[in-house]
Structure formats: structure tokens, C-alpha cells
Amino acid sequence: PYTSYGTLPPYLLGGLLRLFDLRQGHQTLTGGTPDFRRPVYYVARILAVVFSLGVLLFAALVTRQLYGPWPAVAATGMVAFSPGAIQQAHFFINDGPFALASLAALWAILRACEGPPRWRRFLLAGALIGASACIRFHGGFLGLAFAAVLLLRSPGGLVQKFRATLTESRLWAAGGIAIGLLLLLHPYFLTHPELLSRKKYVGDVAL
């Protein structure tokens, strides 16, 4: 929990291993037996496949929301055959989950900002922004994207747009959910904030 990466993917993997009773005590991946590492590897790879399929789905949904069905097909194809995306899909711990969470958050943001405001959509967007931040901390900047989309889609002049955005209680509630989820999975932000300025190890946040 003391690196620049969030804890959501390890918690998800660890939770599934506990659920299916595959942990075999408190062994580590580096020090455990091959019989212990094998099921951990398979569970992580299955999750990576699920994340990859989710990336394709939400790439299509986001593009369809913005540009229509045929661009969505083209965008999905570009992601599916992109060497970079394929390579990153192999890394369970970070890239695949972050791509999925951030695309899902973008989709939820677009849905929340179309038509009349709905609490459910705003809260879903906040939860997905929080999930993105719990994988990579800079995923929290999607909250600024949320505010920007809401600002641009608000009616009236610039002053009215800013006023409507700043007084939107649903947006503040979404931000509260995102921050609450981040602090729930990373309590050391509050209990040991000095860890955020540490530059001793490669994975330190400040470094």
C-alpha cells in the first residue's frame, strides 16, 4: 500500500483467492511453492482477460456516446489490435484495470451529463472515478473531467454555466464518493501522510 499504485487490484485478487480458498496460508508469490503460485497466476490471468473484454466494451460505449455506432466499431477494432493495448493487457496489476476503470468512468460521466440530472448516474460516475484513483492515483483527475463536461453541457452563458456547475449537489456527492473510496482503500493518506513525500524506493509516490 506504500507505492504510487493503488490497492484495488491487489485487494480484488486477494479477495478472490480467499473466496476460493487458494491462499494456502500466508505465502508470497516470490517465496511460495509452485503449487501455490499456479492458482494465483491463473486467477490473475482470468481477471486480465475480463478486464480486456471490459476495455473493448467501454471503448465502444464511450465512442458510440460521442460519435455514433460506426465510429464505435472502428474504435473497438483499433483498441483490439493495438500492440500497446495488447501488451498492457498482460499486466494484471495495473494497466488493464486502470484502462477499464477510466473508460467506464468516462462513459458514466457522459451518461450523467446528458438529459436531466439523475442522482444514480452521478453517484455511479463518482464511484468509478474513485475506482480509477484506487488503481492509479492520477485517475482522480477524472473528477475534473466530470466538472468540465457538466460545465460545457450546462445551459446559459459562461457565468450561468459556472454557477450551475458549482451549485450542483449531485456533483459534490459524486466527488465525496470518489474521495471516500480512495481513503477507504488507502487509509495511510490520513494516518501516515508522510509516506506520500517519501522518495526512498522506486514505487514511492513522490519519486
C-alpha positions in Angstrom: 0.0 0.0 0.0 3.0 2.3 0.1 3.6 2.7 -3.6 2.4 5.1 -6.3 -0.1 2.4 -7.4 -3.4 1.9 -5.8 -4.5 -1.1 -3.8 -7.7 -2.0 -5.6 -6.3 -4.7 -8.0 -4.3 -6.5 -5.2 -7.4 -6.4 -2.9 -9.5 -7.8 -5.8 -7.0 -10.6 -6.4 -6.6 -11.4 -2.8 -10.3 -11.4 -2.2 -10.9 -13.9 -5.0 -8.1 -16.1 -3.6 -9.7 -16.0 -0.2 -13.1 -16.7 -1.6 -11.9 -19.8 -3.4 -9.6 -20.8 -0.6 -6.5 -20.7 -2.8 -4.2 -18.7 -0.5 -2.7 -21.7 1.3 -1.6 -19.8 4.4 0.4 -16.6 4.1 2.9 -17.5 1.3 4.1 -14.8 -1.0 4.5 -15.1 -4.8 8.2 -14.9 -4.6 8.7 -17.3 -1.6 5.7 -19.6 -2.1 5.7 -23.1 -3.7 4.9 -23.7 -7.3 1.6 -25.3 -6.3 0.7 -22.0 -4.5 1.8 -19.8 -7.4 0.0 -21.7 -10.1 -3.6 -20.9 -9.0 -2.7 -17.3 -8.2 -1.3 -17.0 -11.7 -4.5 -18.5 -13.3 -6.8 -16.3 -11.3 -4.9 -13.2 -12.2 -4.8 -14.1 -15.9 -8.6 -14.8 -15.9 -9.1 -11.3 -14.4 -6.8 -9.8 -17.0 -8.9 -11.4 -19.7 -12.1 -10.0 -18.1 -10.5 -6.5 -17.9 -9.5 -6.7 -21.5 -13.0 -7.6 -22.6 -14.3 -4.7 -20.5 -11.9 -2.3 -22.1 -13.3 -3.2 -25.5 -16.9 -2.9 -24.3 -16.4 0.6 -22.8 -14.3 1.8 -25.7 -17.3 1.0 -27.8 -19.8 2.6 -25.4 -17.8 5.8 -25.0 -17.2 6.3 -28.7 -20.9 5.5 -29.5 -22.0 8.1 -27.0 -19.8 10.7 -28.6 -19.8 9.8 -32.3 -22.3 7.1 -33.2 -22.2 3.3 -33.9 -19.8 3.1 -36.8 -17.0 5.1 -35.1 -17.6 2.8 -32.1 -16.9 -0.2 -34.2 -13.8 1.4 -35.6 -12.6 2.5 -32.1 -13.1 -1.0 -30.8 -11.1 -2.5 -33.6 -8.3 -0.1 -33.1 -8.1 -1.0 -29.4 -8.4 -4.7 -30.0 -5.5 -4.8 -32.5 -3.3 -2.1 -30.9 0.1 -3.6 -29.9 0.3 -1.3 -26.9 -3.1 -2.2 -25.6 -2.4 -5.9 -26.2 0.9 -5.7 -24.3 -0.6 -3.7 -21.4 -3.5 -6.2 -21.2 -1.0 -8.8 -19.9 -0.2 -6.8 -16.8 -2.9 -7.7 -14.4 -1.8 -5.5 -11.6 -2.3 -2.1 -13.1 -2.7 -1.2 -16.8 -5.7 -3.4 -17.7 -7.8 -2.5 -14.6 -6.9 1.2 -15.0 -7.9 1.3 -18.6 -11.2 -0.4 -17.8 -12.0 1.8 -14.8 -11.1 5.1 -16.6 -13.1 4.2 -19.7 -16.1 3.1 -17.6 -15.8 6.4 -15.6 -15.8 8.4 -18.9 -18.9 6.6 -20.0 -20.6 7.2 -16.7 -19.6 10.9 -16.9 -21.1 11.3 -20.3 -24.3 9.5 -19.2 -24.6 11.6 -16.1 -24.3 14.9 -18.1 -26.9 14.1 -20.7 -30.6 14.9 -20.2 -32.0 15.8 -16.8 -29.6 15.2 -13.9 -30.1 11.9 -12.1 -28.6 11.0 -8.7 -28.0 7.4 -9.7 -25.9 8.4 -12.7 -23.9 10.9 -10.8 -23.1 8.5 -7.9 -22.1 5.8 -10.4 -19.7 8.2 -12.0 -18.3 9.2 -8.7 -17.7 5.5 -7.7 -16.0 4.7 -11.0 -13.8 7.8 -10.7 -12.9 6.6 -7.2 -12.1 3.2 -8.5 -9.8 4.7 -11.1 -8.0 6.6 -8.4 -7.7 3.4 -6.4 -5.7 1.8 -9.2 -3.6 4.8 -10.2 -3.9 7.9 -8.1 -4.0 10.3 -11.1 -7.3 8.6 -12.0 -8.8 11.1 -9.6 -8.3 13.8 -12.2 -11.3 12.3 -14.0 -13.2 14.3 -11.4 -12.0 17.5 -13.2 -13.2 16.0 -16.5 -16.6 15.4 -14.9 -16.9 19.0 -13.8 -15.7 20.2 -17.2 -18.3 18.1 -19.2 -21.0 19.3 -16.8 -19.9 22.9 -17.3 -19.8 22.6 -21.1 -23.3 21.0 -21.2 -25.0 23.4 -18.8 -27.3 25.9 -20.5 -26.9 29.7 -20.5 -23.9 31.9 -20.6 -20.5 31.3 -19.0 -21.4 32.8 -15.7 -24.6 30.7 -15.5 -22.6 27.6 -16.5 -20.1 28.1 -13.7 -22.9 28.8 -11.2 -24.9 25.8 -12.2 -21.8 23.5 -12.0 -20.6 24.8 -8.6 -24.1 24.5 -7.1 -24.8 21.0 -8.5 -25.2 18.9 -5.3 -25.0 15.7 -7.3 -21.5 16.6 -8.5 -20.4 17.2 -4.9 -21.9 13.9 -3.8 -20.1 12.1 -6.6 -16.8 13.8 -5.5 -17.5 12.7 -1.9 -18.0 9.1 -3.0 -14.7 9.1 -5.1 -12.7 10.6 -2.2 -14.3 8.3 0.3 -13.5 5.2 -1.7 -9.9 6.4 -2.1 -9.5 6.9 1.6 -11.2 3.7 2.5 -8.7 1.7 0.5 -5.8 3.9 1.4 -6.2 5.0 5.0 -2.5 5.8 5.3 -3.3 9.0 3.4 -4.7 10.1 6.8 -2.8 8.0 9.3 0.7 8.3 7.7 0.7 11.2 5.2 4.5 11.4 5.4 4.6 8.3 3.1 3.4 10.5 0.3 6.6 12.5 0.3 8.9 9.6 0.7 11.5 9.2 -2.2 13.4 6.2 -1.0 12.0 3.4 -3.2 11.2 3.1 -6.9 7.5 2.9 -6.3 7.2 5.8 -3.9 4.6 8.4 -4.8 6.8 11.4 -4.6 9.5 9.8 -6.7 
